[in-house]
Amino acid sequence: MAIPSTYTEDDLNKRLDTEIDVLLDNLTHLVEAASLRQSSLTDSSQFETKDKYKIAQERQLMEGAAANIVNSAESLLTLTSELKQVLLLNDFKMLNATLHSRWLTVKDREGKCNNALLDFKDELDRVTMDLEDALYTPSSRRSG
């Protein structure tokens, strides 16, 4: 599943914040429900032991919270995967920089090759002129 191009950074940040909030709320609920004592209704500084009915209720709620945590974690992993895909597929700045760097390298090599070819041409012209002078000059001028 790819991220639609209509998503903005704000949309993605809201989605990330929502999933993290759900994850934290459920983790908090799990930690609170995991204690075997609860605050007293009459005095909040005292704790009383939970009865079996309350523990069974909280167990059901904890299972739901655990399922919500798993769903939030999966959603965050999906979001991470989608962001990586977008980065790999749509990072035009990096692609352009890479292509520009390669283009500069090719242009540099092209310039070096052209210079080497021009030097080779000049040397070939010089050698050709020497050969023509040696072959086409009259023999009397050569010996003389």
C-alpha positions, 0 to 999 in steps of 0.5 A, spaced: 500 500 500 503 506 497 501 513 500 497 517 496 500 523 493 495 527 496 497 526 503 501 532 506 506 532 511 501 534 516 496 528 515 502 524 516 504 527 522 497 527 525 496 519 523 503 518 527 500 522 533 494 518 533 497 511 533 502 513 538 497 516 543 493 510 542 499 506 543 501 510 549 493 510 552 493 502 552 500 501 555 498 506 560 491 502 561 495 495 561 500 498 567 494 500 571 490 494 570 496 490 572 496 491 579 493 487 584 490 493 588 486 499 587 485 505 590 480 505 595 473 509 594 473 513 600 480 514 601 485 515 595 491 514 599 489 507 601 489 501 596 485 495 597 485 488 594 481 487 588 476 482 588 476 476 583 470 479 579 474 486 578 480 482 576 476 478 571 473 484 568 480 488 567 483 481 564 478 482 559 480 490 558 487 488 558 486 483 552 482 488 548 488 493 550 493 488 548 490 487 541 489 495 540 497 495 542 498 490 536 494 494 531 497 500 533 504 497 532 502 494 526 499 501 523 506 504 525 510 499 522 506 500 515 506 508 516 514 507 516 514 502 510 510 507 506 514 513 508 520 509 506 517 507 499 515 514 498 523 516 500 525 511 495 521 512 489 520 520 490 526 523 492 527 527 486 532 531 490 537 525 491 536 522 484 537 529 481 544 530 485 546 523 483 544 524 476 548 531 476 554 528 479 554 522 474 553 527 468 559 531 471 563 525 471 561 523 464 563 530 461 569 530 465 571 524 462 569 526 455 573 533 455 579 528 457 578 524 451 577 530 447 583 533 449 587 526 448 584 525 441 586 532 439 593 531 442 593 524 438 591 528 432 596 533 432 601 528 433 599 524 427 599 530 423 606 532 425 608 525 423 604 525 417 608 531 415 614 528 416 613 522 412 610 526 406 617 530 407 621 524 407 617 520 401 615 526 396 622 530 397 626 529 391 632 525 393 637 530 391 634 535 396 635 529 401 642 528 400 644 535 400 
